[in-house]
Amino acid sequence: MLARPGRRRGRGVLGCRARGPDPSTGTLWSSLETVDIASTDRRAVHVVDRWIEAPNWTADDRLVFNGEGRIFAVAAAGGDEERIDTGTAVQCNNDHGLSPDGTQLAISDQSEGESAISILPLAGGVPQRVTTQAPSFWHGWSPDGAILAYTARRDGVWGVFTIPADGGEERRLTTATGLDDGPDYSPDGRWIYFNSDRTGRMQIHRIPAEGGDVERVLETATADWFPHISPDGRWLVHLAYAADVVGHPRDHEVTLQLVDLTDGSSRVLAELFGGQGTINVPSWSPDSRRLAFVSYEYH
């Protein structure tokens, strides 16, 4: 496997336009990047010739990501990756994230069949299962560290759920017959933001963290996924596909949209070839100035 960092502007991490998923076009490259929200300058922190996904940004300036069923970390400034010991959880998917105090890691793992949520020390250790039912995919942690938010399928219907971080009874917050996905807490803990196709196209909504009426947050001409609020509460970032794209597939031309929550204005933060794996989970820097994401191309 190869790895190399570097600065970049434009679309191709290795200097050319990204290409589609046909293996005959060459080797898949994954680029773990950061983008400055003021300048939109992008930096390729970690570039590898394999599929990696979904960075989280730690308080000590590392990026945690998954690949090939395992969890890894690399310095946000670049360097060698290190594998985090997840014990028997060796089929981790791209729904993982940090506790508010930065000491614990929630993972979604499929080693025992359908995806289930567990918690382990960020330094590595034995995973402790939280959800008894599956499939369950982690997406958010309440600011007080007490509650996890996740999407799950129960009785054939997907919805937004919460559960105590130390285990217990899960609570269903949404009951739409379509798909509600990607729930993430606001920094003040009042709201859970999520994406839903209840309006006919995937759009961004929110619900009170304790349950209640669902509010539509944005109305756009794109299919919008994975809303994440910046730690300072000012910005919302989300992934945007073309309006006719169904689901959140990989290998698509997408944009990262940045919404200023003080006035509702929106702008393109980055254009890239990606989708599934790009920003499934919270990936803001602690100072709210940068965002981490993954882009892809075939060479």
C-alpha positions as CSV (number, residue, x, y, z in Angstrom):
1,M,0.0,0.0,0.0
2,L,1.2,3.6,-0.7
3,A,0.6,6.8,1.2
4,R,1.5,10.4,0.5
5,P,0.2,13.8,1.7
6,G,0.2,17.1,-0.1
7,R,-1.6,20.4,-0.8
8,R,-4.1,20.7,-3.5
9,R,-6.8,22.8,-5.1
10,G,-9.2,21.5,-7.7
11,R,-10.7,18.1,-8.2
12,G,-8.2,15.3,-8.6
13,V,-6.1,14.3,-5.6
14,L,-3.3,13.2,-7.8
15,G,-3.6,15.9,-10.4
16,C,-6.4,14.8,-12.7
17,R,-10.1,14.5,-12.8
18,A,-11.5,11.6,-10.8
19,R,-12.9,8.7,-12.8
20,G,-15.6,6.2,-12.4
21,P,-15.8,2.8,-10.7
22,D,-14.8,0.5,-13.6
23,P,-11.7,-1.4,-12.2
24,S,-10.2,-1.4,-15.7
25,T,-9.6,2.4,-15.3
26,G,-6.9,1.7,-12.8
27,T,-6.2,1.6,-9.1
28,L,-8.6,3.1,-6.5
29,W,-7.0,5.9,-4.5
30,S,-8.6,7.3,-1.3
31,S,-7.6,10.7,-0.2
32,L,-8.2,11.7,3.4
33,E,-8.4,15.5,3.1
34,T,-9.0,18.6,5.2
35,V,-10.5,21.8,3.9
36,D,-10.3,25.3,5.5
37,I,-13.8,26.8,5.5
38,A,-12.6,30.4,5.2
39,S,-10.3,29.9,2.2
40,T,-11.7,26.5,0.9
41,D,-8.0,25.4,0.5
42,R,-7.8,21.6,0.6
43,R,-4.9,19.5,1.9
44,A,-4.5,15.8,1.2
45,V,-3.4,14.4,4.5
46,H,-3.2,10.7,3.8
47,V,-3.5,9.2,0.3
48,V,-3.7,5.4,0.0
49,D,-4.4,2.8,-2.7
50,R,-7.3,1.2,-0.9
51,W,-10.8,2.1,0.3
52,I,-10.9,4.2,3.5
53,E,-13.9,6.2,4.9
54,A,-15.5,8.6,7.3
55,P,-12.9,10.6,9.4
56,N,-13.5,11.8,12.9
57,W,-11.3,14.7,14.3
58,T,-9.8,14.2,17.8
59,A,-9.0,16.9,20.3
60,D,-5.3,16.1,19.9
61,D,-5.4,16.7,16.2
62,R,-5.7,13.2,14.8
63,L,-8.1,11.8,12.2
64,V,-9.8,8.5,12.9
65,F,-11.2,6.5,9.9
66,N,-12.2,3.0,8.9
67,G,-10.9,0.8,6.1
68,E,-11.3,-2.9,5.3
69,G,-13.2,-3.5,8.6
70,R,-10.7,-1.9,10.9
71,I,-10.3,1.5,12.5
72,F,-7.2,3.6,12.0
73,A,-5.8,7.0,13.1
74,V,-3.3,9.4,11.5
75,A,-2.1,12.9,12.5
76,A,-4.1,15.7,10.9
77,A,-0.8,17.1,9.7
78,G,0.0,13.8,8.0
79,G,2.2,10.8,8.8
80,D,2.0,7.1,9.3
81,E,-1.4,5.6,10.1
82,E,-1.8,3.4,13.2
83,R,-4.5,0.8,13.7
84,I,-6.7,1.1,16.8
85,D,-7.2,-2.3,18.5
86,T,-11.0,-3.0,18.3
87,G,-10.7,-6.6,19.7
88,T,-13.2,-8.9,18.1
89,A,-14.9,-6.1,16.1
90,V,-13.1,-6.6,12.8
91,Q,-15.9,-5.7,10.4
92,C,-16.3,-2.1,11.3
93,N,-18.3,0.1,8.9
94,N,-18.2,3.8,8.3
95,D,-20.4,4.8,11.2
96,H,-18.1,5.6,14.2
97,G,-17.3,8.5,16.4
98,L,-15.9,10.0,19.5
99,S,-17.4,10.7,22.9
100,P,-17.5,14.4,23.9
101,D,-14.6,13.9,26.3
102,G,-12.5,12.3,23.6
103,T,-11.8,9.1,25.5
104,Q,-14.3,6.7,24.0
105,L,-15.0,5.5,20.4
106,A,-18.4,4.3,19.3
107,I,-18.3,1.8,16.4
108,S,-20.8,0.0,14.2
109,D,-19.6,-3.5,13.5
110,Q,-20.9,-6.4,11.5
111,S,-18.7,-9.2,12.8
112,E,-21.7,-11.0,14.2
113,G,-24.0,-10.4,11.3
114,E,-25.9,-7.2,10.9
115,S,-24.4,-4.0,12.2
116,A,-24.5,-3.4,15.9
117,I,-23.1,-0.5,18.0
118,S,-20.4,-1.0,20.6
119,I,-18.1,1.4,22.6
120,L,-14.4,0.9,23.4
121,P,-11.6,3.2,24.6
122,L,-10.2,5.4,21.9
123,A,-6.8,4.0,22.7
124,G,-8.1,0.6,21.9
125,G,-9.6,-2.3,23.9
126,V,-12.5,-4.6,24.3
127,P,-15.7,-3.4,22.6
128,Q,-18.8,-3.3,24.9
129,R,-22.0,-3.8,22.9
130,V,-24.7,-1.1,23.4
131,T,-27.5,-2.1,21.1
132,T,-29.1,-5.5,21.5
133,Q,-31.0,-5.2,18.2
134,A,-29.7,-5.0,14.7
135,P,-29.1,-3.5,12.2
136,S,-28.1,-0.3,14.1
137,F,-25.7,2.3,12.7
138,W,-24.2,5.0,15.1
139,H,-24.2,8.6,14.0
140,G,-24.1,10.9,17.0
141,W,-23.2,11.4,20.7
142,S,-25.1,13.8,23.0
143,P,-22.9,16.7,24.3
144,D,-23.2,15.4,27.8
145,G,-21.9,12.0,26.8
146,A,-25.0,10.2,28.1
147,I,-26.9,9.3,24.9
148,L,-26.1,7.8,21.5
149,A,-28.2,8.7,18.3
150,Y,-28.3,6.2,15.5
151,T,-30.4,5.0,12.6
152,A,-31.8,1.5,12.7
153,R,-34.3,-0.8,11.0
154,R,-37.1,-2.2,13.2
155,D,-40.1,-4.1,11.8
156,G,-38.9,-3.3,8.3
157,V,-38.9,0.5,8.8
158,W,-35.9,2.7,9.2
159,G,-35.9,5.5,11.8
160,V,-33.9,7.7,14.2
161,F,-33.3,6.1,17.6
162,T,-31.5,7.0,20.8
163,I,-30.1,4.8,23.6
164,P,-28.1,5.4,26.8
165,A,-24.4,5.2,26.1
166,D,-24.0,2.5,28.8
167,G,-26.8,0.4,27.3
168,G,-30.5,0.0,28.1
169,E,-33.8,0.5,26.3
170,E,-33.7,2.2,22.9
171,R,-36.2,4.9,22.0
172,R,-37.6,5.5,18.5
173,L,-37.9,9.2,17.6
174,T,-39.1,9.1,14.0
175,T,-41.7,6.8,12.4
176,A,-41.8,7.9,8.7
177,T,-42.2,5.0,6.2
178,G,-39.3,6.2,4.1
179,L,-35.7,6.5,5.2
180,D,-34.5,8.7,8.1
181,D,-30.7,8.5,8.5
182,G,-27.6,10.2,9.7
183,P,-28.7,11.7,13.0
184,D,-26.3,14.0,14.7
185,Y,-26.7,16.3,17.8
186,S,-26.5,20.0,17.8
187,P,-23.7,21.3,20.1
188,D,-26.2,22.6,22.7
189,G,-27.9,19.1,22.8
190,R,-31.3,20.5,22.0
191,W,-31.7,19.1,18.5
192,I,-30.9,16.0,16.5
193,Y,-30.3,16.8,12.8
194,F,-30.8,14.1,10.2
195,N,-31.6,13.5,6.5
196,S,-35.0,12.1,5.4
197,D,-36.7,11.4,2.1
198,R,-40.2,12.0,3.6
199,T,-40.6,15.0,1.3
200,G,-39.9,12.9,-1.8
201,R,-36.2,13.7,-2.1
202,M,-33.5,13.4,0.6
203,Q,-33.4,16.6,2.6
204,I,-32.1,17.9,5.9
205,H,-34.5,17.9,8.9
206,R,-34.3,18.1,12.7
207,I,-36.2,16.9,15.7
208,P,-36.0,17.9,19.4
209,A,-33.5,15.6,21.1
210,E,-36.3,14.4,23.5
211,G,-38.7,13.7,20.7
212,G,-41.4,15.8,19.1
213,D,-42.3,17.4,15.8
214,V,-39.9,17.1,12.8
215,E,-38.8,20.4,11.2
216,R,-37.4,20.7,7.7
217,V,-34.2,22.7,7.9
218,L,-33.2,23.1,4.3
219,E,-35.1,23.1,1.0
220,T,-32.7,22.6,-1.9
221,A,-32.6,21.2,-5.4
222,T,-30.1,18.5,-4.5
223,A,-30.3,15.2,-2.6
224,D,-28.8,16.0,0.8
225,W,-27.2,13.7,3.3
226,F,-25.3,13.6,6.6
227,P,-25.8,17.0,8.3
228,H,-23.1,17.9,10.9
229,I,-23.1,21.1,13.0
230,S,-19.8,22.7,13.8
231,P,-18.7,22.7,17.5
232,D,-19.3,26.5,17.7
233,G,-22.8,26.0,16.4
234,R,-22.5,28.4,13.5
235,W,-22.1,26.1,10.5
236,L,-23.9,23.1,9.1
237,V,-22.1,21.0,6.5
238,H,-23.8,18.3,4.4
239,L,-23.2,16.1,1.4
240,A,-25.1,16.9,-1.8
241,Y,-25.8,14.6,-4.7
242,A,-27.7,15.4,-7.9
243,A,-31.4,15.4,-7.3
244,D,-32.1,12.2,-9.1
245,V,-29.5,10.1,-7.2
246,V,-31.2,7.5,-5.0
247,G,-29.4,6.5,-1.8
248,H,-25.9,7.5,-0.9
249,P,-23.8,5.5,-3.4
250,R,-20.1,5.7,-3.8
251,D,-18.3,6.9,-6.9
252,H,-20.4,10.0,-7.7
253,E,-19.7,13.6,-8.4
254,V,-20.8,15.4,-5.1
255,T,-20.3,18.6,-3.3
256,L,-19.9,19.5,0.4
257,Q,-22.3,22.3,1.1
258,L,-21.6,24.8,3.9
259,V,-24.7,26.5,5.5
260,D,-24.3,29.6,7.7
261,L,-26.8,29.1,10.4
262,T,-26.8,32.8,11.3
263,D,-28.4,33.8,8.0
264,G,-29.3,30.6,6.2
265,S,-26.9,31.2,3.3
266,S,-25.2,28.2,1.6
267,R,-22.1,27.8,-0.5
268,V,-20.0,25.0,-2.0
269,L,-17.2,24.1,0.3
270,A,-15.7,21.4,-2.0
271,E,-16.4,19.6,-5.2
272,L,-15.2,16.0,-5.3
273,F,-15.7,12.4,-6.5
274,G,-17.1,10.5,-3.5
275,G,-20.4,9.9,-1.7
276,Q,-20.5,6.9,0.5
277,G,-17.6,7.2,2.9
278,T,-17.0,10.9,2.4
279,I,-18.6,12.5,5.5
280,N,-20.9,9.8,7.0
281,V,-19.9,10.9,10.6
282,P,-19.0,14.1,12.5
283,S,-15.7,15.3,11.1
284,W,-15.3,19.0,12.2
285,S,-12.0,20.2,13.7
286,P,-12.5,21.1,17.4
287,D,-12.0,24.8,16.5
288,S,-14.7,24.7,13.8
289,R,-12.3,26.1,11.2
290,R,-11.7,22.9,9.1
291,L,-13.5,19.8,8.0
292,A,-12.1,16.4,7.2
293,F,-13.5,14.2,4.5
294,V,-12.5,11.5,2.0
295,S,-12.5,11.8,-1.8
296,Y,-11.7,9.0,-4.3
297,E,-10.3,8.5,-7.8
298,Y,-9.1,5.8,-10.1
299,H,-5.6,5.9,-11.6
